[in-house]
Amino acid sequence: MRRGLWISVFALAACRGGPQGDVTVTDSAGVRVTANADADRTYATVNPEPLLSLGGADAAGPSEFFRIAGVHLDPHGNLWVADGASAQLRLFRPDGTHWKTRGGRGDGPGEFRRLVLLGAFAGDSVACWDVGLARLTVFDPDGEVGRTTRLPPGEEAAPRAYDVFPDGTLLAQFPRLLAGESLEPGQILRDTARYERVDLASLGREPLASAPGPLWVWTGHSQIPLPFTINPGVDLDGPTLHLVAGPDFRVRVFQGGRLTEAYGVARARRAVTSRDVATYASFMQDALPEPARREYLSVLDHASRPAYLPAYSQVVVADGTVWAGVYSADTFDAATWDVFDAARRWLGTVRSPAGFTLHQVAGDALVGVWRDSLGVEYVRIYGMQHQ
C-alpha cells in the first residue's frame, strides 16, 4: 500500500471528525483503507473488581501459577490455564473451582516440554502447542486429548506458534538463527518478522505476512534489543490475519498472503520522550540481574534507537470487534485499547486495569493475566460496561 495514500486518507478523516467522518477508499492495488477521525470517545469502562480471580502469593495447588503461557475461556464458561513452570493445563469451572489438570512435563501424549495455549479450535475444542517437541495437541471440550500432530525434526528450530487456522494449519514464525562468529561487536541486526501458514502433515509452508521486528545490538556474546523496537502483534479471524507494527495507528489485514485492508485512527505518531526512556530504564533495573541489566541499559541512547514509539503492541480479535492495544513503555500501566467493529469503524477506547495482560475478549468479559508489583501472577476475568 502506498504510504502517501494512507496519510492523505487519515488527514481527511481528522478534518471531518465523528463516527460519520470515517473514510474508506480502495487504492489501485485493491487494498481497502478505512481511516477514522480521532476523538475523545469511550467504548466501555472496565469494572475495577474482577468477576473471578485465581492465583496469588497465598494460592496453593492448581491455582498457584508461574509463567502462565495462555488463558482461554470456553463457551461453557470453563477457564483453561497453561502453567508454563509445571507444563500443565489446568481447567476450572465457571465459579473458579478446580475441575481437572492435564499434561505435565514429558514427551508422551498429552505431556509437554514447553506448553503454550493457543485457544479455541474447531468449535469447543482447545489447541495447545509444545515448542520443545514442535507438537500440536487438541483437547476435546472435556479436557481429554483428542489428537496430536508433530512437526518432524529438521535443521530449523521449532517454530513459535500463535494460533490455529480452521483447517488445523498453524500460524507460526520460524526463529532466525545467527552465526556468532560472523558478527562484529556493536553490529546492528535488523529483524523481519515473517509469519507463515504451516501444515504439520504435509510440511507445507505458505508465507502470509511480514513486518519489521526488533532491532538488536550484537555485544560479542549476545544480542540486546534496542528500546522501543518490538515484535508485531498478530491475531486470526478465521482465515484472516490482523497485524500491528510500526509507529502509525493502523491495523493491516492479510488474506492468503496478500494485504487486503488497512484500518486505524488518524492520530499523530508519538515521539520518544525522556520520560519513556526513564520508564524503560527503571523496568530493566527491576526486571534483570547483572550483567544482563548492564547490557540492556548500555543501549538506551544508541544512535539507532527509534525516534517514535510503536503505536500498538497487541491485537485481539473478538466476536465482531478488533481490539488494538496502545503501546506503553510502562508494562504495569493501565493499557488503552482502540476498539473497531467489523466494518473497521473505530468505536472508542477501553482502559484495562494496570498490570493486566489481555488474552481474550468474551462478550462483556476481559480474560487475561494480572501481575502485582512483585510479579506474582493471577488469572482474572473483568466485566465491562458499554457507554
MILUM-248493 format. One line per 10 residues: for each residue x, y, z of N, C-alpha, C, O. Coordinates in pm, whole numbers. Atoms other than C-alpha are relative to their C-alpha. Layout:
! residues N
X/Y/Z/X/Y/Z/X/Y/Z/X/Y/Z; ...
END
This chain:
! residues 387
84/-119/0/0/0/0/87/124/0/188/130/70; -80/-120/11/127/343/-90/-14/85/125/-125/111/171; 0/-79/-122/226/549/213/-72/134/-19/-142/180/71; 65/-128/23/105/873/54/-150/-9/6/-216/81/57; 145/18/-6/-246/735/14/-47/-9/145/-147/52/182; 38/17/-141/-258/633/380/-4/135/71/-99/164/143; -7/-129/-69/-151/979/501/-113/91/-45/-174/158/38; 103/-90/49/-397/1165/276/-137/-41/50/-218/45/83; 129/47/-50/-690/948/382/-16/35/147/-123/79/190; 10/-29/-142/-609/993/750/-12/150/25/-81/191/119
14/-144/-16/-570/1369/711/-144/43/-25/-196/130/45; 139/-32/29/-918/1384/557/-90/-43/114/-182/30/152; 81/47/-111/-1064/1176/838/13/91/120/-86/117/188; -21/-87/-115/-910/1404/1101/-77/130/-15/-122/186/84; 73/-125/22/-1077/1706/941/-149/-19/18/-217/72/66; 146/16/2/-1425/1555/919/-54/-31/138/-158/23/177; 38/25/-139/-1448/1412/1273/-125/-83/17/-210/-91/-72; 119/75/-36/-1701/1189/1448/-11/-133/-73/63/-159/-168; 17/131/61/-1823/839/1361/-36/9/-148/1/-78/-226; 38/-13/139/-1971/969/1035/117/48/-86/106/50/-209
-115/-51/74/-1627/1106/937/93/-109/-48/199/-79/-102; -84/108/48/-1488/759/860/12/9/-151/-84/43/-221; -25/-7/143/-1332/746/516/50/-136/-47/144/-190/12; -43/127/55/-1298/429/312/32/19/-147/-50/72/-222; -38/-8/141/-1109/413/-18/64/-132/-39/103/-211/48; -72/115/51/-963/141/-234/106/50/-96/73/117/-194; -104/-53/87/-628/212/-392/14/-88/-125/-64/-183/-143; -14/70/127/-506/83/-726/41/-146/16/23/-226/-76; -39/140/-24/-372/-236/-570/-113/-80/61/-95/-198/90; 113/72/-55/-715/-326/-435/1/-13/150/-62/-103/205
-5/1/-145/-638/-252/-71/-105/96/55/-106/214/20; 106/-82/-59/-936/-124/127/56/72/122/105/8/215; -55/-81/-108/-833/161/357/-114/69/73/-194/139/11; 100/-67/-82/-1055/278/644/73/85/103/149/34/185; -63/-93/-93/-943/586/834/-106/64/86/-208/112/35; 95/-54/-96/-1123/706/1147/56/125/66/172/126/108; -42/-121/-68/-1104/1056/1290/15/-26/149/-66/-96/209; -23/16/-143/-962/1071/1641/-98/88/77/-139/193/29; 94/-76/-84/-1191/1191/1921/11/-53/143/75/-155/167; 7/44/-140/-1249/1165/2296/-125/-87/13/-233/-37/43
115/90/3/-1473/858/2284/33/-127/75/132/-193/45; -18/122/-78/-1505/573/2534/-98/-105/-47/-219/-81/-54; 85/110/43/-1636/241/2411/-63/-71/120/-181/-105/118; 48/69/-120/-1667/77/2754/93/30/115/209/67/95; -82/-11/-120/-1543/101/3111/9/-136/66/-86/-214/63; -24/130/-64/-1395/-193/3299/-20/14/150/35/104/213; 23/-1/-144/-1516/-268/3650/132/-28/73/204/-121/36; -130/19/-67/-1223/-237/3893/13/-133/74/123/-185/89; -6/129/-71/-1316/-553/4084/-24/-114/-98/-123/-112/-171; 16/110/97/-1269/-877/3887/-121/-86/33/-161/-100/149
107/96/-19/-1555/-1117/3835/54/-131/57/-15/-201/131; -65/122/-47/-1312/-1402/3903/149/26/10/206/88/-80; -143/-15/-18/-957/-1406/4038/57/-129/59/13/-174/164; -67/120/-45/-735/-1714/4073/148/27/9/204/100/-72; -145/-15/-14/-377/-1732/4195/35/98/110/-49/135/191; -47/-92/-101/-168/-1501/4406/103/-62/92/130/-182/85; -108/45/-89/100/-1525/4673/-46/-107/98/34/-191/140; 50/96/-99/-124/-1727/4907/-64/-122/-64/-112/-211/7; 63/112/68/-252/-1968/4643/84/-126/14/206/-120/29; -69/128/-7/-166/-2336/4658/-71/-98/-93/-187/-79/-128
60/102/85/-224/-2640/4441/-24/50/-141/58/125/-195; 24/-33/141/-384/-2596/4098/-10/149/-30/13/190/-144; 16/-144/24/-445/-2222/4142/127/79/30/123/202/36; -130/-66/-16/-77/-2145/4208/70/-2/-136/101/-109/-189; -50/-8/136/67/-2021/3879/139/64/-4/175/147/79; -128/-63/26/410/-1937/3747/32/-14/-148/31/-124/-204; -27/-7/144/496/-1831/3391/-120/-50/-80/-110/-145/-157; 122/37/72/141/-1853/3258/23/18/-150/70/122/-194; -27/1/144/157/-1940/2887/-130/-11/-80/-134/-76/-184; 127/-2/73/-203/-1885/2782/-118/-18/92/-113/-94/188
126/8/-75/-555/-1839/2917/-113/-3/-102/-110/69/-202; 113/9/93/-882/-1934/2747/-129/-26/77/-135/-115/162; 133/20/-55/-1248/-1902/2848/-84/-66/-109/-106/-7/-214; 73/72/105/-1452/-2162/2659/-148/39/1/-192/109/93; 141/-42/9/-1819/-2125/2552/-86/-43/118/-195/12/137; 75/46/-117/-1934/-2310/2866/39/75/127/-14/46/235; -43/-76/-116/-1760/-2064/3098/115/-63/76/156/-11/179; -115/63/-65/-1478/-2302/3189/128/75/-38/142/123/-150; -123/-75/18/-1135/-2143/3228/116/-98/-15/139/-182/72; -116/84/28/-829/-2312/3074/125/84/20/136/194/-34
-122/-74/-31/-487/-2206/3204/121/-89/-26/129/-200/26; -126/71/26/-148/-2316/3071/105/54/96/144/170/88; -104/-38/-96/106/-2309/3354/135/-43/-55/164/-162/-65; -126/31/65/449/-2284/3198/99/-71/89/173/-156/41; -98/59/-90/650/-2382/3506/-20/-150/17/77/-226/22; 30/142/-20/475/-2717/3551/-33/-73/-129/-46/-195/-130; 42/56/129/385/-2771/3182/-135/-69/13/-160/-171/-52; 133/57/-21/30/-2841/3300/-108/89/-60/-95/212/-63; 122/-69/43/-305/-2747/3151/-102/-19/111/-145/-131/138; 91/8/-114/-537/-2663/3440/-136/59/-36/-144/169/-91
136/-38/37/-913/-2639/3398/-80/32/125/-73/-38/226; 81/-46/-113/-1151/-2452/3628/-144/23/-47/-169/67/-159; 141/-22/26/-1529/-2439/3644/-31/150/2/52/229/49; 32/-143/3/-1710/-2104/3594/8/69/136/31/190/142; -8/-62/-132/-1714/-2048/3972/143/3/55/164/49/167; -139/-3/-43/-1335/-2090/3992/49/-127/67/167/-137/100; -45/125/-61/-1329/-2440/4142/79/-82/-101/49/-82/-221; -85/79/88/-1065/-2671/4004/-78/-119/-54/-145/-190/20; 71/109/68/-1206/-2919/3752/93/-117/-24/68/-228/23; -96/106/27/-910/-3118/3627/132/61/-46/138/176/-88
-133/-39/48/-539/-3098/3540/46/-102/-101/34/-223/-81; -51/88/105/-388/-3238/3224/144/40/-31/187/151/1; -136/-32/40/-35/-3255/3091/100/-30/108/86/-127/183; -115/24/-84/281/-3226/3292/122/-16/-89/110/-35/-210; -122/1/79/642/-3235/3184/33/-141/-46/40/-234/34; -33/129/57/727/-3520/2949/-19/2/-150/-56/104/-208; 8/11/145/726/-3643/2590/-118/-84/-47/-139/-97/-167; 110/87/38/421/-3871/2597/-121/79/-47/-124/201/-36; 123/-67/44/75/-3795/2453/-64/79/114/-84/26/224; 60/-84/-102/-80/-3507/2644/99/58/96/58/129/189
-105/-60/-82/254/-3415/2805/74/106/-81/63/111/-204; -64/-113/69/466/-3111/2725/139/27/56/169/-1/172; -128/-57/-45/816/-2972/2740/-16/150/23/19/202/129; 23/-144/-11/724/-2607/2673/-140/29/-54/-160/42/-174; 142/-9/33/348/-2559/2677/-41/143/-32/-3/237/38; 63/-127/35/167/-2274/2501/-144/-30/-36/-172/-116/-119; 142/17/32/-213/-2249/2496/-36/96/-114/-21/218/-101; 31/-82/116/-328/-2127/2154/-144/50/1/-171/159/-49; 139/-46/-9/-703/-2109/2220/-96/-94/-69/-67/-212/-90; 108/81/55/-1024/-2231/2059/37/-57/-135/110/4/-213
-22/65/129/-1017/-2474/1770/-118/-92/-29/-155/-174/55; 105/91/47/-1298/-2644/1576/-113/-13/103/-135/-120/160; 111/2/-93/-1591/-2549/1793/46/19/143/104/122/177; -31/-11/-142/-1541/-2619/2162/134/-61/37/171/-60/155; -132/57/-30/-1201/-2789/2132/100/112/30/78/228/-3; -105/-96/-37/-885/-2619/2261/134/-56/-49/165/-173/-29; -129/40/57/-544/-2629/2091/115/50/87/112/162/138; -123/-36/-72/-204/-2627/2264/120/-35/-88/115/-128/-168; -122/20/76/144/-2605/2116/115/-26/96/128/40/198; -120/32/-78/460/-2760/2255/120/46/-81/155/-15/-182
-115/-55/72/759/-2551/2147/116/-99/4/191/-110/-93; -112/92/-14/1003/-2813/2276/-10/-120/-92/92/-169/-142; 20/119/84/851/-3101/2077/-54/35/-138/-69/-54/-223; 64/-42/127/703/-2896/1788/-124/-85/-26/-139/-143/-133; 116/88/7/375/-3075/1855/-127/75/36/-132/148/135; 133/-57/-25/12/-2963/1834/-85/-104/68/-95/-218/21; 92/88/-72/-228/-3117/2084/-136/66/7/-148/181/49; 137/-50/-5/-604/-3073/2054/-74/-75/109/-81/-198/109; 79/57/-108/-814/-3129/2365/-149/18/-32/-189/121/-86; 144/-12/22/-1187/-3201/2343/-61/87/111/9/123/205
60/-89/-100/-1437/-2991/2546/6/-52/143/-9/26/237; -10/56/-134/-1399/-3230/2840/144/-4/51/171/-61/157; -137/-5/-46/-1025/-3169/2862/78/-127/-26/182/-149/36; -71/122/34/-923/-3502/2711/71/15/-134/25/88/-222; -77/-11/124/-662/-3545/2438/-80/-56/-116/-123/-172/-113; 70/45/118/-833/-3563/2102/95/-52/-106/75/-160/-160; -99/44/97/-535/-3580/1869/127/81/17/126/189/76; -127/-71/-1/-172/-3480/1835/61/-9/-139/45/-109/-209; -72/-4/127/31/-3379/1530/135/64/26/142/173/84; -134/-49/-28/406/-3332/1541/72/37/-129/64/-35/-229
-86/-39/110/634/-3144/1305/127/-83/8/197/-76/109; -120/84/-7/913/-3388/1217/126/83/25/134/197/-21; -125/-74/-25/1261/-3286/1339/69/37/-130/67/-39/-227; -74/-46/117/1465/-3086/1090/115/87/43/151/91/161; -115/-85/-29/1752/-2847/1067/-41/129/71/37/187/146; 45/-124/-59/1543/-2548/1173/-50/-22/143/-93/-132/179; 55/6/-134/1446/-2470/1529/-153/-5/-9/-210/36/-110; 146/10/-1/1083/-2534/1625/-62/138/-16/-13/234/44; 62/-131/18/853/-2253/1513/-75/45/125/-112/-35/210; 85/-56/-104/673/-2022/1750/-141/10/-57/-163/81/-155
138/2/49/300/-2084/1703/-82/106/74/-67/125/194; 84/-105/-56/47/-1806/1758/-147/-39/3/-221/4/92; 141/32/10/-284/-1958/1655/-17/-118/-95/79/-165/-156; 31/110/89/-456/-2233/1460/-110/45/-97/-211/101/-56; 102/-27/100/-646/-2187/1135/-112/-103/10/-92/-210/68; 112/95/-8/-987/-2355/1097/31/-138/-57/-30/-236/-15; -33/130/59/-828/-2633/886/110/-74/76/152/-181/33; -101/68/-81/-571/-2719/1154/142/40/-30/233/-5/40; -134/-51/25/-272/-2546/998/34/108/102/-55/169/161; -47/-92/-103/-62/-2323/1223/34/137/-56/85/148/-168
-61/-131/21/4/-1951/1222/127/-1/81/123/-9/204; -127/20/-71/373/-1962/1306/108/91/-56/95/148/-165; -117/-78/38/703/-1782/1289/123/-82/34/138/-127/148; -122/76/-23/1036/-1961/1249/109/95/50/129/202/-8; -103/-89/-55/1319/-1816/1459/117/15/-95/149/-74/-173; -120/-27/79/1619/-1659/1294/122/-55/72/138/-34/193; -123/55/-57/1949/-1839/1350/119/83/-48/132/110/-167; -115/-84/31/2269/-1634/1363/130/-74/27/140/-150/124; -135/54/-23/2631/-1740/1328/82/107/70/122/205/9; -67/-102/-80/2805/-1551/1608/138/37/-51/182/151/-35
-137/-29/44/3150/-1582/1451/2/95/-119/107/150/-151; 4/-90/115/3033/-1376/1151/-39/142/38/-49/228/-50; 48/-130/-46/2924/-1078/1362/111/78/70/203/20/128; -94/-89/-68/3117/-780/1494/-68/66/119/-184/104/109; 58/-69/-115/3061/-631/1841/-48/139/-39/22/214/-106; 59/-129/33/2834/-329/1813/-83/-2/-127/-148/97/-160; 74/9/126/2679/-451/1488/-150/3/25/-200/-59/120; 146/-7/-8/2309/-367/1436/-59/-114/-82/-24/-132/-199; 68/110/67/2091/-666/1348/-145/40/-22/-219/64/73; 137/-37/34/1770/-581/1167/-83/-127/-19/-46/-216/-96
83/120/0/1494/-834/1219/-129/25/-77/-189/132/-64; 129/-4/67/1195/-901/996/-84/-116/51/-42/-232/42; 89/105/-49/904/-1091/1148/-80/-54/-118/-159/19/-179; 68/64/112/777/-1335/885/-96/-106/54/-57/-197/126; 103/92/-48/452/-1519/951/-41/-94/-113/-59/-52/-227; 28/102/100/369/-1842/775/-116/-87/45/-145/-100/164; 100/104/-26/90/-2093/747/69/-134/-17/118/-166/-125; -78/124/-3/243/-2429/840/-94/-119/9/-174/-129/101; 76/124/1/84/-2762/752/87/-109/61/186/-150/1; -82/99/-69/217/-3015/1000/0/-135/-71/96/-211/-60
9/130/67/100/-3309/790/86/-5/-126/159/-101/-148; -72/1/128/248/-3211/453/133/72/7/212/67/-88; -120/-83/-18/528/-2988/589/-1/123/-92/102/187/-112; 11/-116/86/399/-2718/356/5/129/79/-45/137/191; -11/-130/-64/477/-2355/439/-42/108/-100/14/118/-209; 51/-107/86/286/-2060/293/28/134/66/-22/160/175; -22/-134/-57/414/-1705/352/-131/77/7/-211/76/-87; 124/-74/-21/137/-1487/495/21/150/9/-50/227/-55; -21/-143/-22/276/-1154/605/138/20/61/196/-72/117; -126/-35/-64/590/-977/718/-5/145/44/-81/225/-11
-6/-136/-53/670/-663/914/133/16/72/191/-83/116; -125/-20/-75/976/-503/1074/-12/-49/143/-113/-25/211; -5/47/-137/1071/-668/1400/96/86/82/127/198/42; -91/-79/-84/1305/-554/1678/134/24/-67/176/-50/-156; -141/-23/35/1647/-402/1620/85/-51/117/50/-33/233; -85/58/-101/1929/-576/1804/143/52/-14/186/89/-123; -142/-34/0/2284/-487/1902/78/-123/44/50/-180/149; -83/115/-35/2542/-767/1899/114/47/90/194/131/49; -100/-45/-97/2763/-729/2208/130/-78/-9/229/-41/55; -116/88/7/3011/-1001/2114/-33/-138/52/33/-235/15
42/131/-50/2833/-1280/2303/-151/-13/12/-202/-121/42; 147/5/-5/2462/-1189/2297/-57/115/-81/13/211/-113; 66/-108/71/2210/-976/2113/-99/67/94/-178/1/162; 81/-79/-91/2035/-696/2302/-97/84/-82/-55/153/-174; 95/-78/79/1713/-538/2173/13/149/29/32/190/144; 4/-144/-20/1710/-165/2118/-134/38/62/-237/-20/27; 126/-43/-62/1450/13/2334/-101/44/-105/-66/104/-207; 114/-44/81/1109/71/2175/-3/-64/-139/-67/-11/-230; 16/82/120/1160/-187/1900/-57/-134/46/3/-199/132; 73/117/-51/918/-478/1942/-46/-87/-116/-45/-46/-232
60/88/99/771/-774/1761/-140/49/-35/-206/110/49; 137/-34/34/447/-716/1570/-100/-76/87/-66/-180/145; 109/72/-63/116/-813/1728/-87/-61/-108/-116/5/-208; 80/69/101/-94/-1068/1537/-113/-76/66/-103/-118/181; 109/86/-43/-426/-1248/1571/-80/-40/-123/-76/28/-226; 77/53/111/-655/-1453/1349/-148/24/19/-200/23/130; 145/-2/7/-1016/-1404/1249/-39/-97/-111/-55/-57/-226; 17/102/102/-1086/-1732/1072/126/-10/-84/233/-32/-28; -119/7/85/-851/-1734/771/73/133/-15/174/142/-85; -52/-135/18/-776/-1362/805/97/35/111/69/11/229
-102/-39/-96/-462/-1230/975/-3/151/20/5/227/-76; -9/-141/-36/-467/-895/1158/137/23/62/181/-56/146; -137/-24/-43/-124/-740/1223/18/147/34/-30/235/-38; -35/-137/-38/0/-428/1406/151/9/14/214/-78/75; -144/-22/-7/354/-290/1371/27/144/-41/-44/201/-122; -42/-133/41/530/44/1348/-67/111/79/-150/84/165; 46/-115/-79/453/396/1477/-138/55/-40/-190/142/28; 129/-51/45/127/452/1283/-114/-81/60/-104/-203/73; 114/64/-66/-208/375/1446/-90/-67/-103/-198/-18/-136; 75/73/101/-325/123/1192/16/-150/21/113/-197/79
0/146/0/-408/-246/1164/-2/-44/-146/-82/5/-225; -2/53/136/-320/-435/849/-61/-140/-2/-46/-218/92; 71/126/14/-522/-731/724/55/-75/-121/69/-19/-229; -54/83/106/-380/-1019/518/-89/-122/-20/-138/-182/77; 72/121/36/-563/-1297/338/77/-72/-109/108/-14/-213; -72/77/99/-384/-1573/155/135/58/-37/180/42/-150; -131/-59/27/-54/-1390/185/-4/135/-67/101/188/-104; 13/-129/68/-190/-1067/34/-62/103/94/-158/74/165; 57/-111/-76/-253/-732/203/-131/41/-65/-134/78/-183; 131/-32/56/-625/-665/159/-64/123/64/-148/189/2
60/-113/-70/-710/-397/417/102/69/89/203/11/126; -72/-73/-105/-566/-130/643/-101/93/64/-173/164/-6; 95/-87/-69/-768/50/909/62/49/130/151/-15/185; -55/-54/-123/-700/267/1211/-57/136/32/-166/172/-14; 42/-131/-51/-725/609/1376/99/105/-47/220/84/-42; -85/-111/44/-592/938/1241/57/71/122/5/172/168; -63/-49/-123/-366/1002/1535/149/19/-26/210/-64/-93; -141/-30/28/-19/1158/1532/92/-105/64/60/-163/168; -102/85/-60/288/947/1592/47/59/132/43/180/152; -45/-46/-132/426/965/1947/153/-5/6/213/-112/-4
-146/-6/-10/787/1080/1980/46/-60/133/-22/-46/235; -60/51/-123/1007/902/2234/45/117/86/117/205/38; -34/-110/-92/1043/1131/2539/98/-48/105/124/-168/118; -91/35/-110/1286/1142/2828/-72/-83/106/-11/-167/172; 78/79/-95/1006/1003/3044/-9/-146/-46/0/-238/36; 3/136/52/975/699/2816/132/-72/26/134/-189/64; -132/59/-22/1349/639/2842/19/-35/147/70/-142/180; -14/24/-144/1342/670/3221/-86/-118/44/-44/-199/127; 89/111/-35/1047/431/3245/58/-132/-45/54/-231/28; -63/121/53/1221/176/3025/119/-41/87/135/-158/120
-118/29/-82/1541/204/3230/-40/-54/137/22/-147/188; 46/44/-132/1351/164/3558/-50/-144/-5/-23/-223/86; 50/137/15/1179/-151/3431/116/-98/-10/114/-204/54; -114/88/16/1511/-305/3326/79/-15/130/132/-122/160; -69/6/-130/1666/-218/3662/-67/-102/91/0/-176/162; 74/89/-90/1392/-412/3839/-11/-143/-54/-18/-238/24; 32/129/59/1348/-698/3593/121/-89/-24/107/-211/-27; -115/78/42/1703/-807/3511/111/-1/104/134/99/171; -120/6/-86/2002/-926/3715/122/46/-79/118/55/-202; -128/-25/68/2360/-828/3639/53/-133/-53/27/-237/9
-43/-114/81/2530/-850/3391/-98/38/-110/-75/134/-184; 95/-29/107/2224/-859/3163/-55/142/12/-76/210/-88; 53/-135/-21/2093/-538/3320/94/105/-59/49/198/-125; -96/-97/50/2412/-352/3235/1/5/-153/12/112/-212; 2/4/146/2399/-468/2873/-124/68/-56/-115/144/-153; 125/-60/49/2035/-367/2826/2/151/17/-45/224/-70; -3/-144/-24/2093/-25/2978/105/70/-86/96/191/-109; -108/-62/78/2405/31/2767/-48/51/-136/20/133/-198; 48/-40/133/2194/74/2450/-113/103/8/-178/132/-92; 111/-95/-17/1945/326/2594/12/120/-94/-88/166/-150
-19/-119/83/2097/615/2400/69/-33/-133/138/51/-191; -63/42/125/2209/420/2095/-52/85/-116/-169/123/-120; 35/-87/113/2211/621/1772/-112/-59/-85/-184/16/-152; 103/65/82/1981/366/1605/-133/-17/74/-228/-71/18; 128/9/-73/1714/386/1875/-105/82/-74/-76/194/-115; 101/-73/79/1387/488/1703/-42/130/67/-36/145/189; 46/-130/-50/1256/841/1736/-145/-4/44/-190/84/118; 142/8/-32/894/725/1768/-31/-132/69/33/-234/42; 47/121/-67/718/476/1993/-83/-84/-97/-142/-31/-190; 98/80/74/532/180/1845/-142/52/32/-168/94/144
138/-42/-24/164/269/1804/-74/-105/83/-128/-76/189; 69/111/-66/20/-68/1902/101/-111/30/199/-129/-43; -86/113/-35/180/-366/2074/-74/-133/-8/-10/-238/-3; 78/123/-4/-103/-620/2057/-130/21/-74/-184/132/-78; 132/-4/62/-417/-702/1861/-75/-126/42/-20/-236/38; 85/111/-44/-702/-923/1986/-130/7/-79/-201/107/-75; 124/8/77/-987/-1031/1759/-106/-68/85/-85/-179/133; 113/56/-74/-1319/-1089/1936/-119/-11/-96/-109/30/-211; 118/15/83/-1667/-1169/1804/-50/138/-43/-108/212/36; 53/-124/55/-1748/-875/1579/82/124/30/48/232/-19
-84/-116/-30/-1475/-646/1716/147/-38/-8/184/-155/-1; -146/17/-2/-1099/-597/1694/55/101/100/21/219/95; -59/-83/-104/-900/-460/1989/148/16/-28/222/-82/-39; -142/-30/23/-566/-289/1925/54/70/123/7/178/160; -54/-51/-125/-358/-228/2238/109/103/-23/208/73/-89; -96/-108/17/-170/103/2251/126/-33/81/118/-68/199; -128/30/-66/200/52/2334/28/98/113/1/218/101; -47/-83/-110/329/181/2668/135/-53/45/156/-174/54; -131/40/-51/687/180/2793/-11/-55/142/79/-126/188; 24/48/-136/543/108/3140/-92/-120/-7/-212/-105/-28
80/122/13/426/-254/3139/-102/-15/112/-193/-96/101; 95/8/-110/243/-200/3469/-103/113/-4/-184/127/88; 97/-107/16/45/99/3343/-132/-58/-47/-135/-168/-104; 128/40/55/-326/74/3263/7/10/-152/48/113/-206; -11/3/145/-348/-25/2897/-122/65/-64/-234/54/-14; 107/-58/79/-554/166/2642/-18/-81/-126/79/-118/-192; 33/81/118/-731/-24/2364/-90/80/-93/-188/139/-50; 89/-51/104/-875/108/2039/-86/-116/-48/-34/-223/-82; 92/107/37/-1185/-95/1953/-67/35/-133/-118/145/-151; 59/-17/133/-1310/-138/1595/-109/-104/-21/-100/-216/31
104/99/32/-1626/-304/1466/37/-74/-128/145/-52/-185; -30/84/116/-1648/-550/1176/15/82/-127/80/37/-222; -13/-90/115/-1680/-257/930/125/86/10/146/174/-75; -125/-73/-25/-1346/-120/1067/-23/141/50/67/224/45; 26/-130/-61/-1515/178/1227/50/-1/143/31/-99/216; -53/-12/-136/-1349/298/1546/-114/32/95/-184/132/78; 110/-16/-96/-1593/260/1838/40/82/121/-47/133/192; -49/-73/-117/-1374/428/2101/107/-79/72/161/-176/17; -109/61/-75/-1128/329/2371/-51/-71/125/-160/-42/175; 24/69/-126/-1122/97/2671/131/2/77/238/-20/20
-118/4/-86/-881/122/2965/-8/-125/86/-97/-137/170; -3/121/-82/-792/-216/3112/83/26/125/165/117/126; -67/-27/-128/-661/-242/3471/152/-3/-12/207/-77/-93; -146/-1/-5/-296/-164/3546/51/-139/38/-3/-204/128; -60/129/-28/-82/-477/3542/-70/-117/-66/-31/-232/-46; 81/106/60/-336/-672/3335/40/-20/-145/47/76/-221; -29/35/138/-240/-853/3012/-121/-71/-58/-160/-178/-11; 122/54/60/-541/-920/2792/32/-117/-91/120/-108/-177; -15/116/87/-567/-1265/2633/-123/-22/-88/-112/-73/-199; 123/34/71/-930/-1281/2524/-110/98/40/-118/140/156
123/-75/-28/-1248/-1072/2494/-114/-96/-27/-131/-143/-139; 111/95/12/-1553/-1291/2558/-128/72/42/-158/82/161; 119/-77/-31/-1876/-1093/2532/38/128/72/114/209/18; -32/-117/-80/-1857/-829/2804/106/-31/106/113/37/208; -103/39/-97/-1568/-1000/2983/138/8/-64/156/-27/-181; -139/-2/39/-1194/-942/2958/73/-109/78/66/-112/201; -65/116/-60/-988/-1256/3025/150/14/-18/198/41/-129; -145/-13/15/-618/-1247/3100/75/-24/129/25/-89/221; -90/21/-113/-332/-1238/3347/32/135/64/72/229/-5; -34/-120/-76/-283/-976/3618/121/-31/88/127/-136/151
-121/16/-81/55/-931/3789/10/114/99/-9/230/64; -16/-105/-100/111/-747/4113/140/60/-10/218/24/-98; -128/-72/7/411/-523/4188/120/-91/19/232/-53/-15; -109/96/-18/619/-830/4279/5/-102/-112/88/-193/-110; 1/92/112/534/-1011/3956/-78/-127/25/-73/-219/-57; 81/119/-29/303/-1265/4122/-119/-2/-96/-184/101/-118; 101/12/106/54/-1396/3864/-136/-43/53/-148/-129/141; 140/35/-24/-323/-1411/3884/-68/-19/-136/-35/51/-232; 89/7/116/-574/-1528/3624/-128/72/39/-190/40/140; 116/-81/-37/-857/-1276/3619/-94/20/-118/-54/21/-234
104/-37/95/-1183/-1204/3442/-64/129/51/-111/133/164; 62/-128/-34/-1309/-844/3445/-124/22/-86/-125/-11/-205; 119/-37/76/-1654/-728/3343/12/144/-48/85/224/11; -2/-138/49/-1711/-414/3139/-141/46/-33/-230/-35/-60; 129/-61/27/-2000/-176/3082/15/94/-119/105/179/-121; -7/-83/121/-2064/-14/2744/-57/138/28/-152/153/104; 42/-138/-20/-2102/363/2727/-111/36/-98/-161/148/-98
END
